[in-house]
Amino acid sequence: MPEYIDREAVYKKACRGCTRHGDEIGTCYYEEPCEELQAEFASAPAADVVPVRHGEWILKHCGDNWWDHCSVCDKALGIPFSRIYCPNCGAKMDGGGGDA
């Protein structure tokens, strides 16, 4: 399972006042690895993130009505909440494409 870290925060902590690094993140004037930067990356706490689920609204006939259903959790959307995310499972409604 991949871990996610705040790369910019790690660079700022490790490279503050360092003359080896350029102004942009990831630029260094030396070819050998910076031990301080490597240590910061190794000890950086993982961010609290979850994978994004992708889905789409599917129109289904239920009784006398038509309701939008989430393609991920199949929950009906009776009241028009946000059309971008499912209010039940949080799936991003962008057509159900890959998990980018």
C-alpha positions as CSV (number, residue, x, y, z in Angstrom):
1,M,0.0,0.0,0.0
2,P,1.6,3.3,-1.0
3,E,2.1,6.0,1.6
4,Y,1.6,9.7,0.9
5,I,3.6,12.5,2.4
6,D,3.8,16.2,2.1
7,R,6.8,16.5,-0.1
8,E,7.1,20.3,0.1
9,A,7.0,20.2,3.9
10,V,9.8,17.6,4.0
11,Y,12.0,19.7,1.6
12,K,11.4,22.9,3.7
13,K,12.3,21.1,6.9
14,A,15.4,19.4,5.6
15,C,16.7,22.1,3.4
16,R,16.1,25.2,5.4
17,G,19.2,27.3,5.2
18,C,21.0,24.7,3.2
19,T,23.3,26.0,0.5
20,R,23.3,22.7,-1.4
21,H,19.8,23.2,-2.8
22,G,18.3,25.6,-5.3
23,D,15.2,27.7,-4.8
24,E,12.8,25.1,-6.4
25,I,11.8,21.9,-4.7
26,G,14.0,19.0,-5.8
27,T,16.9,21.0,-7.1
28,C,20.3,20.4,-5.7
29,Y,23.7,21.6,-6.8
30,Y,25.5,18.4,-5.8
31,E,25.2,15.0,-7.4
32,E,25.5,12.8,-4.3
33,P,22.4,12.3,-2.2
34,C,21.8,14.6,0.7
35,E,21.7,12.6,4.0
36,E,19.6,15.1,5.8
37,L,17.0,15.1,3.0
38,Q,17.0,11.3,2.8
39,A,16.5,11.1,6.6
40,E,13.6,13.5,6.5
41,F,11.8,11.5,3.8
42,A,12.4,8.3,5.7
43,S,10.9,9.7,8.9
44,A,8.1,11.8,7.4
45,P,4.7,10.9,8.8
46,A,2.3,9.4,6.3
47,A,-0.7,11.6,5.4
48,D,-4.2,10.4,6.4
49,V,-5.7,9.8,2.9
50,V,-8.0,7.3,1.4
51,P,-8.3,6.2,-2.2
52,V,-10.8,8.1,-4.4
53,R,-13.6,5.9,-5.6
54,H,-15.1,6.9,-9.0
55,G,-18.6,6.4,-10.1
56,E,-21.5,7.8,-12.1
57,W,-25.2,8.4,-11.5
58,I,-27.5,5.7,-13.0
59,L,-31.1,6.5,-13.6
60,K,-33.3,3.6,-12.2
61,H,-37.1,3.2,-12.1
62,C,-38.4,2.6,-8.6
63,G,-42.1,2.3,-8.1
64,D,-43.7,5.3,-9.7
65,N,-40.5,7.4,-9.8
66,W,-37.1,7.5,-11.4
67,W,-34.2,8.0,-9.1
68,D,-30.5,8.5,-9.6
69,H,-28.4,5.7,-8.0
70,C,-24.7,5.7,-7.3
71,S,-22.9,3.1,-9.4
72,V,-20.5,2.4,-6.4
73,C,-22.9,1.9,-3.5
74,D,-26.3,1.7,-5.4
75,K,-27.8,4.2,-2.9
76,A,-30.7,6.3,-4.4
77,L,-30.3,10.0,-4.5
78,G,-33.8,11.3,-3.7
79,I,-33.1,14.9,-3.0
80,P,-30.7,16.7,-5.3
81,F,-27.5,16.9,-3.2
82,S,-24.2,17.7,-4.7
83,R,-24.0,16.1,-8.1
84,I,-20.2,15.8,-7.9
85,Y,-20.0,13.3,-5.0
86,C,-22.3,10.6,-3.6
87,P,-23.6,11.8,-0.2
88,N,-23.7,8.1,1.0
89,C,-20.2,6.7,0.1
90,G,-18.3,9.8,-1.1
91,A,-17.6,8.4,-4.6
92,K,-16.5,11.1,-7.1
93,M,-19.1,11.2,-9.9
94,D,-16.8,11.7,-12.8
95,G,-18.0,8.8,-15.0
96,G,-16.6,5.9,-13.2
97,G,-13.2,6.1,-15.0
98,G,-9.9,4.8,-13.7
99,D,-8.6,5.6,-10.2
100,A,-6.3,8.5,-11.1
